[in-house]
């Protein structure tokens, strides 16, 4: 197994099940905070993204150490053997690193999707995709076309708590020509 595979097992051993956004943000924050990057994150729709994070967990699944389920939304977890291997890998790290990984995992996994995306976007705005020219500097934190009112992260445009219809009109209606 590669060093990155052992590192991935160690990190995943700190939580029972991981959503895609939790997985991406956990490894991004660890790269930033521990200063020893294992990944190559780029700006994406919901913040930093590196598809090789998924490939690493897929390799762990092929090795019988992880389980990926997809019941509408993917989730990632370690098998019992993977959990044992991950805990061994985690315990081989310095106490300071172990404690940081555990506390970051606990904090990150306590947040909702929207809270997590907002927190990372606030601290690392360069990892958000920019809006196309002519559109406001905001993005939604809930799936489009829902009936839920939601908040925005980004430039304060006075557009907090818009409905999806209001968002669609604001983002996708061409500006009226001035006569």
C-alpha positions as CSV (number, residue, x, y, z in Angstrom):
1,X,0.0,0.0,0.0
2,X,1.2,3.5,-0.8
3,X,1.9,6.1,1.9
4,X,-1.1,8.1,0.7
5,X,-3.2,5.0,1.0
6,X,-2.1,4.6,4.6
7,X,-2.7,8.3,5.3
8,X,-6.2,8.0,3.8
9,X,-7.0,5.0,5.9
10,X,-5.8,6.9,9.0
11,X,-8.0,9.9,8.3
12,X,-11.1,7.8,7.4
13,X,-10.7,5.8,10.6
14,X,-11.7,8.9,12.6
15,X,-15.3,8.8,11.3
16,X,-17.9,6.1,10.7
17,X,-19.2,7.3,7.3
18,X,-18.2,10.1,5.0
19,X,-20.1,12.1,2.5
20,X,-18.4,13.3,-0.7
21,X,-18.2,16.9,0.6
22,X,-16.8,15.8,3.9
23,X,-14.2,13.7,2.3
24,X,-13.0,16.5,0.0
25,X,-13.0,19.2,2.6
26,X,-11.3,17.0,5.2
27,X,-8.3,16.3,3.0
28,X,-8.2,19.8,1.7
29,X,-8.1,21.3,5.2
30,X,-5.5,18.8,6.3
31,X,-3.3,19.7,3.3
32,X,-3.6,23.4,4.2
33,X,-3.3,23.1,8.0
34,X,-0.6,20.3,8.2
35,X,1.5,21.8,5.4
36,X,2.4,18.5,3.8
37,X,0.1,18.3,0.8
38,X,-0.9,14.9,-0.5
39,X,-3.5,16.2,-3.0
40,X,-3.9,18.7,-5.9
41,X,-7.1,20.6,-5.1
42,X,-8.6,23.0,-7.6
43,X,-11.6,25.4,-7.3
44,X,-14.9,23.7,-8.0
45,X,-18.7,24.1,-7.6
46,X,-18.7,23.6,-3.8
47,X,-15.1,24.6,-3.1
48,X,-11.9,22.6,-3.3
49,X,-12.0,19.4,-5.3
50,X,-9.5,16.7,-6.3
51,X,-10.9,13.6,-8.0
52,X,-7.9,11.6,-6.9
53,X,-9.3,11.6,-3.4
54,X,-12.2,9.4,-4.7
55,X,-9.7,7.3,-6.7
56,X,-7.7,6.6,-3.5
57,X,-10.8,5.5,-1.7
58,X,-11.8,3.4,-4.7
59,X,-8.4,1.7,-4.5
60,X,-9.0,1.0,-0.8
61,X,-12.3,-0.6,-1.8
62,X,-10.6,-2.8,-4.3
63,X,-8.2,-3.8,-1.6
64,X,-11.1,-4.7,0.7
65,X,-10.4,-1.9,3.1
66,X,-13.2,0.5,2.3
67,X,-16.9,0.4,1.2
68,X,-18.5,2.8,-1.1
69,X,-22.3,2.9,-1.2
70,X,-24.6,4.8,-3.5
71,X,-28.2,5.1,-2.4
72,X,-28.9,8.4,-4.2
73,X,-25.8,10.0,-2.5
74,X,-22.5,8.3,-2.3
75,X,-21.0,7.5,1.1
76,X,-17.6,6.2,2.1
77,X,-16.7,4.0,5.0
78,X,-14.0,1.6,6.1
79,X,-14.5,-2.1,6.4
80,X,-13.7,-3.7,9.8
81,X,-10.2,-4.6,8.4
82,X,-9.8,-1.1,7.0
83,X,-10.8,0.4,10.3
84,X,-8.1,-1.6,12.2
85,X,-5.5,-0.7,9.6
86,X,-6.5,2.9,9.7
87,X,-6.3,3.1,13.5
88,X,-2.8,1.5,13.3
89,X,-1.8,4.1,10.7
90,X,-3.3,7.0,12.8
91,X,-1.5,5.8,16.0
92,X,1.8,5.7,14.1
93,X,1.5,9.5,13.7
94,X,2.7,12.1,16.2
95,X,0.3,12.8,19.1
96,X,-0.2,16.3,17.9
97,X,-1.1,15.2,14.3
98,X,-3.4,12.5,15.6
99,X,-5.2,14.9,17.9
100,X,-5.6,17.5,15.1
101,X,-6.9,15.0,12.6
102,X,-9.4,13.7,15.2
103,X,-10.6,17.1,16.3
104,X,-10.9,18.3,12.7
105,X,-12.9,15.2,11.8
106,X,-15.3,15.7,14.7
107,X,-15.8,19.4,13.9
108,X,-16.2,18.9,10.1
109,X,-18.6,16.0,10.6
110,X,-20.8,18.1,13.0
111,X,-21.6,20.6,10.2
112,X,-24.4,20.4,7.7
113,X,-23.5,20.4,4.0
114,X,-24.3,24.2,3.8
115,X,-22.3,25.0,6.9
116,X,-19.3,23.1,5.7
117,X,-19.2,24.6,2.3
118,X,-19.7,28.1,3.7
119,X,-16.9,27.6,6.3
120,X,-14.4,26.5,3.7
121,X,-15.5,29.1,1.2
122,X,-15.2,31.8,3.8
123,X,-11.6,30.8,4.7
124,X,-10.5,29.9,1.2
125,X,-12.4,32.1,-1.3
126,X,-9.9,31.3,-4.0
127,X,-11.2,27.7,-4.0
128,X,-14.7,28.8,-5.2
129,X,-15.5,28.8,-8.8
130,X,-16.1,32.4,-10.0
131,X,-19.5,33.3,-11.3
132,X,-19.6,34.0,-15.1
133,X,-19.4,37.7,-16.0
134,X,-22.6,39.7,-15.4
135,X,-23.8,37.4,-12.6
136,X,-23.8,38.3,-8.9
137,X,-20.9,36.9,-6.8
138,X,-23.0,34.5,-4.9
139,X,-23.8,30.8,-5.1
140,X,-26.5,28.7,-3.6
141,X,-25.9,26.1,-0.9
142,X,-29.0,24.0,-1.6
143,X,-30.0,22.0,-4.7
144,X,-31.8,24.1,-7.3
145,X,-35.6,23.8,-7.7
146,X,-36.3,23.0,-4.1
147,X,-39.1,24.8,-2.2
148,X,-36.7,25.5,0.6
149,X,-35.5,29.1,1.3
150,X,-31.8,29.2,1.7
151,X,-28.8,31.4,2.4
152,X,-25.9,32.5,0.2
153,X,-22.2,32.8,0.7
154,X,-20.3,35.4,-1.1
155,X,-20.6,39.1,-1.8
156,X,-23.2,40.8,0.3
157,X,-25.7,41.7,-2.4
158,X,-28.8,41.9,-0.1
159,X,-30.0,38.7,-1.6
160,X,-30.1,36.5,1.5
161,X,-33.0,34.0,1.9
162,X,-34.3,34.1,-1.6
163,X,-36.5,31.3,-3.0
164,X,-35.3,29.2,-5.9
165,X,-37.6,31.0,-8.3
166,X,-36.1,34.4,-7.2
167,X,-32.6,33.0,-7.6
168,X,-33.4,31.7,-11.1
169,X,-34.8,35.0,-12.1
170,X,-31.8,36.8,-10.7
171,X,-29.2,34.6,-12.2
172,X,-30.7,33.5,-15.5
173,X,-32.9,36.4,-16.6
174,X,-30.9,38.6,-19.0
175,X,-30.7,42.2,-17.9
176,X,-33.4,44.5,-19.4
177,X,-32.1,46.9,-22.0
178,X,-32.2,50.5,-21.0
179,X,-34.2,52.6,-23.5
